[in-house]
């Protein structure tokens, strides 16, 4: 079974954060089953994780080139894994795939967040704790035995499968588009792309975890419809982006454009529209300097991260679209609802480091990261601040109402940018084009 991610990107940490990766140079069954249990419990809704056997670890990073495994070792480990996973309560079976990397054989174990959590694993495979089982969780990049507070949180999560990972009972498997799926797999360089054309469609969807259920009631998951349906707004009315460009502060005169379709497409198209219609560069020659001063009204990287952040963290259960309002002196991005606890309005205002690791859409985040449409978790707001500062722009603001009903990101315009002069320059450019290429006579 091919993995739905590219192994090279996986190992370099460009797609999956280090907290979700664990490397083992050799086979240690007790530690492996504990980590599989922890990833399946997915305490922070990260989306599970990956264990790679045959690669040593040094301070959380893979030691390359890999030590690798012998083919007979990989075969023995896979057989032993089946026996070990039968000891998990309830039973849980990860995806196991032998892969060749830099000329060596490694074993990749993909353990996504389980549907029947919480899971317990044997405390020991020796005789000392025979029969005793306990919960295991991930704390940063380590697998640990769950404490009382972790156990309570796991029990609270039992009925809380993230919305994007739930079965959609109003959809059919035919609502998932094979062309969109194949394009995605090719874009991320997944080996699964080569098998997609000949593999049974239901098996492809099962391997990608975009559909689930028994054979007689096999249904798409919400993430499948958000990513691989041409019109996800039919199932999620708010799954759209609205861009409104105001001609003045009164709001009486404006142009409006709606972006629909699979989440990556609408995000890319909305960003392309904003880049062409809103973002402008200004060049100023200074009397005492050889080089001209160059800046943009809004740095694209800040706008890109802010809009991707809204797509990632909004709720698709609500009917509200993401609203991007372009005003004379600022861009406002409004999404619904606000951030999950324990993030506070004070943290957002002060710029304090946010350490919350509970995510509303774990699967949306994974897909956007695979496509390089968003940064690693907990880095979005710092990235926006850094981009604004590098451009010489005022700092952005992040606001949340007291009831956490909405989240507002505001990007102020560069203080030296003159909208009226830019508008005049645009009019002059249009006039020059008309003079050079006058309209044909009727």
LINJO-V970089 format. One line per field, one symbol per residue. ss: DSSP state (a for helix, b for strand, c for the rest). psi: psi as a letter, one per 20 degrees, with the letter a starting at -180 (. if undefined). burial: I if it has 9 or more other C-alpha atoms within 8 Angstrom, else O. A space follows every 50 residues. Layout:
ss: ???
psi: ???
burial: ???
This chain:
ss: ccccccaaaaaacccccaaabbbbccccaaaaaaaaaaaaacccccccbb bbbcccbbccbbccccccbcaaaaaaaaaaaaaaacccbcccccbbbbbb bccbbbbbbbbccccccccbbbccccccccccbbbbbbbccbbbbccaaa aaaaaaacccccaaacbcccccaaaccaaaaaaaaaaccccaaaaacccc aaaaaaacccbbccaaacbbbaaaaaaacccaaaccccccbbbbbbcccc cccbbbbbbcccaaaaaaaaaaaaaaacccbbbbccccccccbbbbccca aaaaaaaaaaaaaccccccccbbbbbcccbbbbbbcccccccccaaaaaa cccccccccccaaaaaaaaacccccccccaaaaaaaaaaaccccccbbbb ccccccbbbbbbccccccaaaaaaaaaaaaaaaaaacccccc
psi: pqqjrphghghijihpqhhjqppphrpnhghghghggghhhlhjlhkbap popjprpoliqqoqqqhrqqhhggggghhhgggghiiqorqporppopqp pljqpropoonrpqikqqqqqphqjaigkpipqrqqrpockqpqpprghg gghghhigjmpqgijqpoijrrhiipohghgggghhhjlphhhhihhiqp hhhghghiljqrrrhiloqqqhhghhhkphmiihhnhjlrppppopirih jhprqqpppaaqghghgghgggghghhgpqqppppphjqhqqpprqhpph hggghgghgghgirpjhqjprppooorhjrppoprqbaqqqjprhggggi jqppjqkpphnhhgggghghjkiraqqjigghggggggghijqqqrqpqp rhjkhrppppoqqphipohhhghghggggggghhhhmqqqq.
burial: OOIIIIOOIIOOIIIIIIIIIIIIIOOOOOOIIIIIIIIIIIIOIIIIII IIIIIIIOOOOIIOOIIIIOOOOIOOIIOOIIOIIIIIIOOIOIOIIIOO OOOIIIIIIIIIIIOOIIIIIIIIOOOOIIOOOIIIIIOOIOIIOIOOOI IOIIOOIIOOIIIIIIIIOOOIIOIIIOOIIIOOIIOIIIIIIOOIOOOO OOOIIIIOOIIIIOOOOIIIIIIIIIIIIOOIIOOIIIIIIIIIIIIIOO OOOIOOOOIIIIIIIIIOIIIOIIIOOOIOOIOOOIOOOOOIOOIIIIIO OIIIIIIIIIIIIIIIOIIIIIIIIIIIOIIIIIIIIIIIOOIOIOIIIO OOOOOOOOIIIIIIIIOIIIIOIIIIOIOIOOIIIOIIIOIOIIIIIIII IOOIIIIIIIIIIIOOIOOOOIOOOOOOOOOOIIOOOOOOOO
